[in-house]
């Protein structure tokens, strides 16, 4: 049974690794991991090397990312990946393929699979998060044959889109499997942390910043990043800043981080390009507050009980646990919410997005398709 898992971005491996782990332990499965797009690039952490370091074979690499990180390059990347990935899948001939989430690269992957009449399984359909991502996610839903969703609301929405209840499975989100492991793991040490900047011991209190561009507001990406950095600078704790993901507006945000840190050398700033998913989630459990707009704060953060300040419109419509405070991209609002969340401390665990067994449940669905 040949199962192709298409990895397109840094954030997706946290969702796909538990599924790959469960599939790898099934002797009847030939796992074919296809690494694409920004998952291959050094500036986004070269996630493909994380995959290999965890003992997985990579069946193919598909290069398709353009320089610039704009709306135009996103459109071009979609076409480039569709062209190249279509050829790769024609060669691999999987019995079933798996794609995850809502990025433009995932739409290309879904098209490459569906147009060759190969069965397609989509993870994380039925959710809402604003901007063009909602339309992309729904397009992938329509192209897919089977859907493994994270919440009850998402299952109902996919059914409303497809009319096929028996093809929609409420499995939970696989990244919660890793979050559950993180809760029972040792803290990240200074030696494991890596990165650059002021030395930070993550076993001491710190603020974690992870903010991505809002694709339909990319002209303000740099200003939005600066507002966050200004707010966090007023908190008297070390700051760990992860680089933004590969979206239109990335370059402006990355420049804002570099300029800010260069202009404030006396402050304690430490930057991280990428961490393996398990280490990233262990680090999240140690943060006093996570500030930004990453879905990690909403999904895994809810399960971990990490206080989160969610900024702006990137996650509009996403189901929220009690750990999240929504604020506009304003220095004053971000600072006030971060102080409140630090004072509040840990939240009770929420299983809104799963209880820690999604990888096995999704593997069962996949093996049922290919049997």
DORORO-530133 format. One line per 4 residues: their letters; for each residue z negated, x negated, y negated of C-alpha. Coordinates in nm, 4 decimals. Each point is the difference from the previous one (the first is absolute). Layout:
A) Z:X:Y | ... $
This chain:
XXXX) 0.0000:0.0000:0.0000 | 0.1206:-0.1756:-0.3131 | -0.2045:0.0894:-0.3086 | 0.1197:-0.1420:-0.3335 $
XXXX) -0.2631:-0.0201:-0.2750 | 0.1528:-0.0574:-0.3442 | -0.2274:-0.1945:-0.2381 | 0.1157:0.0040:-0.3614 $
XXXX) -0.2944:-0.0967:-0.2253 | -0.3378:-0.1704:-0.0247 | -0.2015:0.3212:0.0054 | 0.1746:0.1467:0.3049 $
XXXX) -0.1298:-0.2521:0.2548 | -0.3525:0.1435:-0.0281 | 0.1433:0.3316:0.1202 | 0.2371:-0.1398:0.2607 $
XXXX) -0.2144:-0.2714:0.1623 | -0.2368:0.2409:0.1830 | 0.3061:0.1813:0.1370 | 0.1621:-0.3270:0.1075 $
XXXX) -0.3270:-0.1094:0.1601 | -0.0187:0.3184:0.2062 | 0.3660:-0.0287:0.1011 | -0.0336:-0.3674:0.0945 $
XXXX) -0.2612:0.0915:0.2603 | 0.2381:0.2424:0.1745 | 0.2086:-0.1895:0.2576 | 0.2819:0.2550:-0.0122 $
XXXX) 0.0638:-0.0693:-0.3720 | 0.2327:-0.2653:-0.1403 | -0.1281:-0.0336:-0.3570 | 0.2669:-0.0973:-0.2554 $
XXXX) -0.1444:-0.0806:-0.3435 | 0.2661:-0.0177:-0.2714 | -0.1251:-0.1653:-0.3207 | 0.1895:0.0879:-0.3170 $
XXXX) 0.0100:-0.0213:-0.3766 | -0.3146:-0.1227:-0.1797 | -0.1823:-0.0565:0.3311 | 0.2056:-0.3209:0.0187 $
XXXX) -0.0670:-0.1349:-0.3492 | -0.2534:-0.2683:-0.0885 | -0.1002:0.1570:-0.3317 | -0.1197:0.3086:0.1852 $
XXXX) -0.1869:-0.2010:0.2592 | 0.2789:-0.0352:0.2596 | -0.1547:0.2647:0.2207 | 0.2338:-0.0867:0.2855 $
XXXX) -0.2052:-0.3174:0.0549 | -0.3183:0.2081:0.0194 | 0.1731:0.2038:0.2706 | 0.0876:-0.3122:0.1966 $
XXXX) -0.3477:-0.1503:-0.0488 | -0.1421:0.3051:0.1758 | 0.2085:-0.0738:0.3082 | 0.2887:0.2419:-0.0524 $
XXXX) 0.3637:-0.0876:0.0528 | 0.2415:0.0967:-0.2767 | 0.3287:0.1284:0.1398 | 0.1918:-0.0359:-0.3272 $
XXXX) -0.0304:-0.0829:-0.3690 | 0.2106:0.1952:-0.2504 | 0.0267:-0.1450:-0.3517 | 0.0791:0.2530:-0.2731 $
XXXX) -0.2215:-0.0555:-0.3065 | 0.1570:-0.0632:-0.3404 | -0.1556:-0.2034:-0.2797 | -0.1355:0.1966:-0.2965 $
XXXX) -0.2124:0.2873:0.1410 | 0.1655:0.2736:-0.2099 | 0.1193:0.3526:0.0679 | 0.3534:-0.1374:0.0419 $
XXXX) -0.1052:-0.2610:0.2558 | -0.1868:0.2696:0.1932 | 0.3214:0.1996:0.0284 | 0.2006:-0.3072:0.1026 $
XXXX) -0.2626:-0.1097:0.2529 | 0.0174:0.3385:0.1687 | 0.3733:-0.0394:0.0566 | -0.0252:-0.3639:0.1066 $
XXXX) -0.2685:0.0720:0.2562 | 0.1863:0.3015:0.1388 | 0.3069:-0.2159:0.0589 | -0.1778:-0.2886:0.1703 $
XXXX) -0.2621:0.1984:0.1907 | 0.2636:0.2325:0.1389 | 0.1628:-0.2997:0.1688 | -0.3329:-0.1275:0.1362 $
XXXX) -0.0940:0.3371:0.1487 | 0.3437:0.0364:0.1540 | -0.0650:-0.3274:0.1803 | -0.3602:0.0777:0.1027 $
XXXX) 0.0743:0.3586:0.1102 | -0.3642:0.1186:-0.0027 | -0.0985:0.3149:0.1851 | -0.2101:0.0976:-0.3009 $
XXXX) -0.0629:-0.1498:-0.3444 | -0.3049:0.0200:-0.2262 | -0.0100:-0.0039:-0.3803 | -0.2966:0.0351:-0.2316 $
XXXX) -0.0679:0.1591:-0.3390 | 0.2223:0.0579:-0.3018 | 0.1618:-0.3096:-0.1487 | 0.3707:-0.0316:-0.0788 $
XXXX) 0.0399:-0.2545:0.2809 | -0.1414:0.2529:0.2476 | 0.2645:0.2518:-0.1064 | 0.2657:-0.2586:0.0852 $
XXXX) -0.1621:-0.0603:0.3386 | -0.0160:0.3729:0.0729 | 0.3687:0.0379:-0.0820 | 0.0953:-0.2985:0.2136 $
XXXX) -0.1800:0.1572:0.2978 | 0.0965:0.3649:-0.0503 | 0.3709:-0.0636:-0.0583 | 0.0189:-0.1723:0.3380 $
XXXX) -0.1614:0.3011:0.1689 | -0.3037:-0.2049:0.1053 | -0.3371:0.1805:0.0189 | -0.2120:-0.0649:-0.3086 $
XXXX) -0.3784:0.0318:-0.0442 | -0.1422:0.0091:-0.3523 | -0.3605:-0.0884:-0.0822 | -0.1781:0.1404:-0.3080 $
XXXX) 0.2374:0.2835:-0.0795 | -0.1097:0.3139:-0.1807 | -0.2117:-0.1707:-0.2656 | 0.0351:0.0105:-0.3787 $
XXXX) -0.0356:-0.2960:-0.2342 | 0.2214:0.0699:-0.3007 | 0.3220:-0.1579:-0.1350 | 0.3133:-0.0450:0.2082 $
XXXX) -0.2100:-0.0913:0.3030 | -0.0532:0.3704:0.0747 | 0.3743:0.0673:0.0196 | 0.0572:-0.3132:0.2073 $
XXXX) -0.2799:0.0940:0.2401 | 0.1376:0.3510:0.0434 | 0.3516:-0.1352:0.0559 | -0.1364:-0.2244:0.2756 $
XXXX) -0.1765:0.3037:0.1483 | 0.3309:0.1860:0.0213 | 0.1673:-0.3003:0.1632 | -0.2783:-0.0410:0.2583 $
XXXX) -0.0357:0.1628:0.3408 | -0.3773:-0.0365:0.0486 | -0.2796:-0.0253:-0.2560 | -0.3447:-0.1611:0.0341 $
XXXX) -0.2020:0.1096:-0.3005 | -0.3396:-0.0995:-0.1369 | -0.1544:0.3321:-0.1114 | 0.0070:0.3726:0.0762 $
XXXX) 0.1552:0.0733:-0.3386 | 0.2766:-0.2511:0.0677 | 0.0719:0.1625:0.3362 | 0.0384:0.3409:-0.1622 $
XXXX) 0.2311:-0.1406:-0.2640 | 0.2244:-0.1763:0.2533 | 0.0188:0.3249:0.1967 | 0.1020:0.1818:-0.3192 $
XXXX) 0.2784:-0.2556:-0.0474 | 0.1235:-0.0086:0.3603 | -0.1058:0.3241:0.1678 | -0.0810:-0.1958:0.3181 $
XXXX) -0.3735:0.0160:0.0665 | 0.0252:-0.1555:0.3470 | 0.1506:-0.3176:-0.1508 | -0.2822:-0.0564:-0.2496 $
XXXX) -0.3091:-0.1834:0.1283 | -0.3242:-0.0405:-0.1930 | -0.0923:-0.3504:0.1148 | -0.1813:-0.1354:-0.3049 $
XXXX) 0.1023:-0.3131:-0.1890 | 0.0110:-0.3198:0.2120 | -0.1424:-0.2124:-0.2816 | -0.3296:0.1840:0.0556 $
XXXX) -0.0126:-0.1729:0.3407 | -0.0167:-0.3320:-0.1845 | -0.2509:0.1390:-0.2499 | -0.2261:0.0963:0.2897 $
XXXX) 0.0227:-0.3543:0.1342 | -0.0746:-0.1391:-0.3461 | -0.3256:0.1937:-0.0135 | -0.1195:-0.1875:0.3064 $
XXXX) 0.1291:-0.3464:-0.0950 | -0.1572:-0.2968:-0.1724 | 0.0490:-0.0325:-0.3772 | 0.2934:-0.2013:-0.1343 $
XXXX) -0.1139:-0.3513:-0.0920 | 0.1146:-0.2228:-0.2846 | 0.1974:-0.2100:0.2490 | 0.1897:0.3060:0.1291 $
XXXX) 0.0716:0.1362:-0.3453 | 0.2669:-0.2462:-0.1082 | 0.1849:0.0795:-0.3219 | -0.0209:-0.1787:-0.3343 $
XXXX) -0.2182:-0.0119:-0.3094 | -0.3727:-0.0138:-0.0588 | -0.2013:-0.0546:0.3201 | -0.1504:0.3249:0.1268 $
XXXX) -0.2358:0.0610:0.2903 | 0.0928:0.3504:0.1240 | -0.3439:0.0398:0.1544 | -0.1283:0.0368:-0.3582 $
XXXX) 0.0771:0.3093:-0.2150 | 0.3543:0.0165:-0.1428 | 0.2590:0.2411:-0.1391 | 0.3288:0.0415:0.1874 $
XXXX) 0.3226:0.0857:-0.1876 | 0.3157:0.1271:0.1724 | 0.2514:0.1729:-0.2248 | 0.3698:0.0704:0.0546 $
XXXX) 0.2736:0.1147:-0.2397 | 0.0687:0.3697:-0.0486 | 0.3737:0.0109:0.0675 | 0.0782:0.2859:-0.2400 $
XXXX) -0.1962:-0.1747:-0.2779 | 0.1037:-0.3608:0.0601 | 0.0502:-0.0734:-0.3715 | -0.3779:0.0151:-0.0433 $
XXXX) -0.0881:-0.1993:0.3136 | -0.1114:-0.3084:-0.1912 | -0.2067:0.2024:-0.2492 | -0.1669:0.1902:0.2837 $
XXXX) -0.0950:-0.3212:0.1767 | -0.1419:-0.1462:-0.3211 | -0.2127:0.3116:-0.0564 | -0.1500:-0.0423:0.3452 $
XXXX) -0.0674:-0.3712:-0.0490 | -0.1606:0.0653:-0.3393 | -0.2319:0.2587:0.1551 | -0.0949:-0.2142:0.2982 $
XXXX) -0.0598:-0.2998:-0.2274 | -0.2943:0.1858:-0.1547 | -0.1760:0.0267:0.3365 | -0.2247:-0.2989:0.0592 $
XXXX) 0.1065:-0.0667:0.3558 | 0.2645:-0.2298:0.1504 | 0.3405:0.1666:0.0317 | 0.2382:-0.0232:0.2953 $
XXXX) 0.3519:0.1052:-0.1005 | 0.2723:0.0648:0.2591 | 0.3621:-0.0298:-0.1123 | 0.1909:0.3280:-0.0356 $
XXXX) 0.2460:0.1196:0.2618 | 0.3795:-0.0121:-0.0092 | 0.0818:0.2953:-0.2269 | 0.1952:0.0379:-0.3214 $
XXXX) -0.2284:-0.1527:-0.2641 | -0.1518:-0.2655:0.2270 | 0.1126:-0.2922:-0.2151 | -0.1573:0.1429:-0.3170 $
XXXX) -0.3308:0.0557:0.1806 | 0.0025:-0.3457:0.1568 | 0.0696:-0.1555:-0.3409 | -0.2870:0.1981:-0.1550 $
XXXX) -0.2378:-0.1402:0.2627 | 0.1165:-0.3588:-0.0484 | -0.0186:0.0182:-0.3796 | -0.3406:0.1673:-0.0015 $
XXXX) -0.1585:-0.2559:0.2314 | 0.1559:-0.2889:-0.1942 | -0.1363:0.1423:-0.3267 | -0.3520:0.0504:0.1412 $
XXXX) -0.0772:-0.3188:0.1937 | -0.3766:0.0346:-0.0483 | -0.0116:0.3279:0.1918 | -0.0312:0.0196:0.3781 $
XXXX) 0.3417:0.1136:0.1318 | 0.1305:-0.0627:0.3507 | 0.3457:0.1135:0.1155 | 0.1235:0.0796:0.3497 $
XXXX) 0.3643:0.0333:0.0995 | -0.0579:0.1590:0.3389 | -0.2608:0.0337:0.2738 | 0.0419:0.1079:0.3633 $
XXXX) -0.0893:0.3712:0.0244 | -0.3271:-0.0496:0.1876 | -0.1200:-0.2646:-0.2464 | 0.1048:0.2131:-0.2977 $
XXXX) -0.2037:0.2960:0.1278 | -0.2997:-0.2184:0.0769 | 0.0222:-0.1225:-0.3580 | 0.0162:0.3597:-0.1252 $
XXXX) -0.3305:0.0773:0.1702 | -0.1583:-0.2807:-0.2061 | 0.1334:0.1125:-0.3410 | -0.2355:0.1732:-0.2398 $
XXXX) 0.2983:0.2024:-0.1257 | 0.3763:0.0053:0.0571 | 0.1966:0.0542:-0.3218 | 0.3727:0.0799:-0.0079 $
XXXX) 0.2369:0.2540:0.1494 | 0.0541:-0.1076:0.3608 | -0.0034:0.2591:0.2764 | -0.2333:-0.2383:0.1856 $
XXXX) -0.2822:0.1146:-0.2248 | 0.0730:0.3610:0.0880 | 0.0702:-0.0341:0.3720 | -0.2034:-0.2877:0.1350 $
XXXX) -0.2383:0.0122:-0.2960 | -0.1074:0.3528:0.0928 | -0.0836:-0.1072:0.3556 | -0.1767:-0.3154:-0.1177 $
XXXX) -0.1892:0.1829:-0.2756 | 0.1187:-0.2517:-0.2612 | -0.0366:0.1173:-0.3625 | 0.3507:0.0259:-0.1486 $
XXXX) 0.1397:0.0425:-0.3509 | 0.3524:0.1421:0.0378 | 0.2109:-0.0591:-0.3108 | 0.2892:0.2050:-0.1310 $
XXXX) 0.2610:0.2100:0.1789 | 0.1105:-0.2132:0.2958 | -0.2085:0.2040:0.2475 | 0.0382:0.3447:-0.1589 $
XXXX) -0.0308:0.2664:0.2704 | -0.1604:-0.2277:0.2598 | -0.2968:0.1524:0.1825 | -0.3168:-0.1689:-0.1255 $
XXXX) -0.3350:-0.0701:0.1590 | -0.3266:0.0046:-0.1954 | 0.0205:-0.3771:-0.0661 | 0.2848:0.0233:-0.2567 $
XXXX) -0.0205:0.0457:-0.3765 | 0.3331:0.0747:-0.1727 | 0.0504:-0.1426:-0.3498 | 0.2933:-0.0527:-0.2415 $
XXXX) 0.1307:-0.3493:-0.0746 | -0.2462:-0.0580:-0.2818 | -0.2309:-0.3005:-0.0352 | -0.2961:0.2202:-0.1005 $
XXXX) 0.0499:0.2521:0.2807 | 0.0462:-0.2684:0.2663 | -0.3061:-0.1953:-0.1145 | -0.2233:0.3085:-0.0115 $
XXXX) 0.1078:0.1219:0.3447 | -0.0388:-0.3472:0.1523 | -0.3546:-0.0295:-0.1371 | -0.0872:0.3444:0.1398 $
XXXX) 0.1425:-0.0881:0.3402 | -0.1859:-0.3318:0.0138 | -0.3204:0.1796:-0.0853 | 0.0652:0.2674:0.2620 $
XXXX) 0.0523:-0.2459:0.2839 | 0.1348:0.0816:0.3441 | 0.1124:0.3514:0.0945 | -0.0411:0.1749:0.3325 $
XXXX) 0.2869:-0.0541:0.2407 | 0.2857:0.2525:-0.0181 | 0.2376:0.0687:0.2909 | 0.2549:0.1758:-0.2215 $
XXXX) 0.2732:-0.2419:0.1124 | -0.1163:-0.0611:0.3549 | -0.2840:-0.1104:0.2230 | 0.1274:-0.3319:0.1359 $
XXXX) 0.2180:0.0850:0.3019 | 0.3401:0.0679:-0.1566 | 0.1757:-0.3014:0.1519 | -0.0596:0.1187:0.3554 $
XXXX) 0.0856:0.3591:-0.0870 | 0.3295:-0.0997:-0.1594 | 0.0844:-0.2255:0.2961 | -0.0521:0.3006:0.2297 $
XXXX) 0.2398:0.2045:-0.2110 | 0.2600:-0.2776:0.0103 | -0.0251:-0.0495:0.3743 | 0.0362:0.3740:0.0471 $
XXX) 0.3292:-0.0115:-0.1864 | 0.1434:-0.2927:0.1911 | -0.1245:0.1013:0.3461 $
